[in-house]
């Protein structure tokens, strides 16, 4: 499924450094070609829902033929994403805070011929002949968050991130640097792109005369969820009220709380559902989380459905002003600093904070074996770092 034998020690060290300083990294030819072909065959059999480029005509609001679209992937695609998730944990790019399942599995993305790329900061809908064709706006998959330390690379493992898998050639993504300049990341068949959740990006225009399929997945943390609300669902004309979850009602009388008599099919308790769907609590239950969607603005729960999920994903739009802390730019470096290293100094591209900044060496309850493993990996990455320039012998 994965060509992990291609990931040498130096490639792994470079990938961790890239992700820490740039906010993104590409793992070339990680997914086997035959696996990509099989997934494309599965994607061709699915019904897709339009997202981002919801092209409409002046007479109809139905998605046109140039609309970007998404579809829930099957178990085999989930297994591929799970394998990449486990690999990223092994490489220490992500941490235990990234619980599998919070991103709700893998999804196929489809870009048809003629699909456009958004020119940054132009109106959302621009006329094109008799069509109105909005292209994907530069955005972040998660709202800007802090990683807690002074260095931009500190705490890199605790960032939510996203994974894009190229199932065909002529794939890619546009990522924006600190100056707001777009960098086109070229992806070929089998390449995997991992980018931090607060990295500004948008999809590219169609680059071939045939449909292009990719596999995509969110990897949120227990502290940073994928932003979702019913606002986008309502704009798409989805009757969200039909999906709202009804809860047990409670009555108050004479200053005492009395539970209402329930029928055999008892309605759920709202407080219990809060406890079971909050990943930060010990009462969290993944199977309950996967059955619900929660709108934080309306403080309402909804029954999960793929169409509701895709239509309601509310990413952080990038704006050329101070409405967000980093504006339309990236908070990451445009290039990785190259530093001279002599025989007595450490590599500066990896720090202890990147690997166990939440573990105290003096805490007896801190997992000793895990900390030792992190230290051993840190030493190995420093040894294999491709960005350090050793000093010439005197």
N, C-alpha and C positions, 0 to 999 in steps of 0.2 A: 504493500500500500504506500509506504514512504521510503524514499531512498536515503535513509539515515546514514548509510555508509559514506555518503558524499560529504557529510558534515565533519570535517577534520577539526582538531583542536583549535587551530588558528582561525578557521571559518566561524566556529562557535564563539570564540572570544571577540572577533570582529563584529559578529551579529549583536552581541550583548552591548558592545560599545556604541554601535550605530543606533540601536534602539534608545540607549540612554541619553545620547547627545543630540541626535537628529529627530527622535520621536518616531522613527520608522526603520524597518529593515526588510530586505528581500532575501528569501532563501531559495536559491535557484534549483529548479528541477527536483524539488522535494517530493512531489506526488508523482507516482509512476504513470507513464503515458497510457497504459491499458486501463488503469483506474479512471483517468480523465475521460477516456472514450466511453467507458461504461456509464459514467455519470451524465455525460452529454446525451446519451441515448435515453436515459431516464428523464432528463429535463425536457426533451422533445415531446414526451407523452403527457406532460402536465398542462393544466390551465393556469395561466399567469394573471395576476392582478396588477394593474398599472400603478406605478409609483413615480414620484419626482417629475418626470416628463409626461404629465397627463395631457397629452395632445388632444384637443377637442376642435370640432368644427363650429362655425357660427350657428348652425342649425341644430346641432346635437351636442350633448355633454358627455357622450360616450368616448372612451379613450380611442385615439386614432392609431394607425399602424406604426407610428414612430415613437410610441411611448415606451419608456423604460418600464420593466415589469419584474415582479418577484413571485416566487412560489415556494411553498414549504417543501423542503427536501425530505427524502425518505431515510430509512434506517442506515443504509449504506453510506450516504453522505454524512449523516451524523457521526458514523464511526470514523470517517476520515477526519472530520473536525475534532473529534475526541482524541484521535491519535496525535494531531498537531498540538492540542491543548496539553496532553501529557508530555510531549517533547519540549514545549515551552517551559513547563514546570521543571523538567529535568535540567534544562539549560539555565534555569533561574532567571528567565525573562519575566515570568509572572510568578505570583506567590500563592500560598494556600488561601488567601482572601478571594481568589478567583474560583468560585464554586461552579462546578460543571452543572449546567441546567439553567442558570440564571439568565443566560442569553437566549433561551428557548430554542436551541438547536440550530442546525444549518438551514440556509435558504439559497435557492437558485436565483441568480440575477440574470436578466436577459436584456441585451441591447440590440434592437433591430437596426437594419440599414437606414441611414438618414437621421438617426438620433443625434441631437446637437449637444455641444458642451456649453455650459453657461459662461458667458463673458462676465467676469467678476463685477458685481455691484450694478448690474443693469436691471431694469424693471423685470419682474417675475415673468410676465407674459408679453412677448413681443410678436407683432403680427408677421406672418410669413405666408404670402399669397392669401388663400382663403382659410388657412389654418392658424390657430394660436398655439405655438409650440414653446412651452416653458422648458428650459433646460435646468439641470440640477444646480442649485445655488451652493456656493462654497459654504461649508458648515463643519461643525464638530459633532461627532457621534454622541458625546457627553458634554454637559456643561463644564466650563472651566473649573478646575479644582486645584488644590494645593497638594504638593507632595511633602511639605513639611520641613525641608532643609534649605540651606542657602544655595547649594549647587543645583543646577538644573538636572543633573544626573542622579541626585540623591533620591533614594526611595523609588527607583525606577520600577521595581517589581510590584509595587502597589498601585500602579496606574491601571484603570480599565483600558482595554484595547479592543481592536477589531481585526479580523482575519479575512483576507481576500485571496481566493485560490483561482488561478487562471486555468480553466479547463481547455482553452483553445489559445492559439497564437493571436497576436494583435489585441491583447488586453492591456489594461493599465489603469492608472489613477493619477490625478493631478493633486500635488501637495504643495502648500504655500509656506515659504520661509519667513524669517523675521521681518523682511522688507515687504512682504505681501506678494512676492514674485512667485509665480507658479512653476513647480518642478514636475515634469512629466516622468512618472515612474513606469518604465516599459516592462511588461510581463509577457512571458511566453508560456506555452503549454507546460503545466506542472509547477510553475513558480508560485511561491506563497509570499504575500505581503502582510506583515504585521505592523500596525501603526497605533500609536497611543490615542486614547479616546479624545484628547483635547487638541489633536493635530488638525489644522484647517485643511480641507480637501474637497474635491468634487469629482464626479465621474467624467470620463472623456467622451468625446463624440464618437460615433460609429467609425471604425477604422477599417472596415472590410465591407464587401458587398453581400455578406451573409450574416445571419444572426450570430451573436457572440454570447456564450454562456460562461458565467463564473459561479463559484460557490462562495458564500459569505456567511460569517458568523460573528456575533458579539461575544466578548468575554468580559463581562462586568465584574465588579467586586461586591462584597457584602456592603460596602459603604457607598458605592457609585452604581446606581442602576441605569438601565437604558431609559432615557426620558420618554414618557408616553402619556398621552391625554386624548380625550375624545374630540378635541377640536378638529383635527384632521379628518376624523370619521364623519363628523357632521358636514364638513365641507364636501366630502365625497358622497353625501346623501345617504349614509348608512343610518338606519333607525336604531341608534344606540340604546334607547330606552328599553327596547325589547331584550337587550342583553344584560340589563341591570340585575344585580342579585338582590333578592328580597330577604330581609333579615327578620329575626324574631323580634316582635314588639314587646315592650315592657311597660307596665302601668305603675303609677305611683299613687298611693292612697294613705291618708293618715300618717304621712311621714315615713312609711315603710314601703319597701320595694316588693312588688308582687309579680311573679311570672304569670304570663298569660297562658291559659290552657291551650295546648297544642294538639293538632291532629296527629295521625300515625306518621305522615310525612313531615316531620318536624323541620322548620326552617332553621338555617344556621344562625349562630350567635355572632354578632359583629365583632365583639372583643376577642373571641376565640379566633376568628379569621385574621384579625390583625396580628395576633401572636404567632399564628402558623405561617404567615406569609412575609414576615420580617426576617431577612437573612441574618440579622445581627443578634437575634434572640436564640436561646437554646431550645425554645419551643418550635422553631422553624421546621416546616414539613415541606419538602420539595414537591411532593405529589399534589399538595394543596396549592402551592405557588403556581404550578404549571396549569392549573385549572382556572385561574383568575387573572384579571387585569385590574390595576388600581390607578385611578385618576387622582393625583394629589391635589389639584386645584379644586376639584369638585368633592373631594373626599368620598368617592363612590367606588364600589367594586363592581366588576362586570365579568360575565362568563367569557372565558377565553375562546377566541376564534382566530384563524389565520388572517382573515380579511380585516377584522377589527384591529389586530396587532399591527399589520403592515400599514394600515391607513392612519393609525394613531401615533406612530413613532414621531416624536417631536424633538428633532435634533436642534442644536444651538446654531442658528444662522449666524454667519460671519458678517459683521458690519464695519464699514470704514470710519468708525467713530469710537468714542470712549464708552459706549454702552456696555461693552464687556471689558474685562481687565486687560486683555491683550489685543483688543481691537480686531482688525482683520489679519493680523500677523500671527506667526507661530511664536511660542515661547521658547522653542528649541534653537540650538545653534545651527547656522547654515552649513558649517563644516566641523569636523572633529579636530580639536587642537592636537597638534603634533608636538610632543615635548621631548627634550633630550633626557636620556636616562643613563646614569653612570652605574657602576657596580654596587653602589651603596644606597641608592634611592629606590623608592617604590614607583611602580607604574601609576600615573595619576588618572588613568582612564577608568579605574575601578576603585571604589572606596568601600569600607565596611558598611556604611550607611545604605549602600545599594543592596546589600544582601541580608543583613540582620539588624537594621536600625531599630527594630522594636524588641530586640532581645538584649537583656542586661546580663553581662558576664557575671555579675555578682548576685543575680537572682537564682536561688536554689531550685526554683520551679521551672526555670528556663530549660528547654530540651537540649541537653548537653550534646547528644549524638548529632542532632540536627545542626547545631551551631558549629560543631567540628566539621561536618560535611560542607557547610557553607564556606568555612575558612579554607578548606582544602581546595574547593572550586575557585575561590577568589585568588588563591596563590597560583593555580594553574592558568587562570585567565591572564593574570599579570605576566606570567612567563610567556604565554602565547600571543600577547598583544601585538597586533600588526602596526599600531600607530606610534609606538615608542621607537625612538632613534637612539641606539646605543652609542656612547661616546667612543671616539677612536682612541686606541691605546697610545699613551704618551711615549 
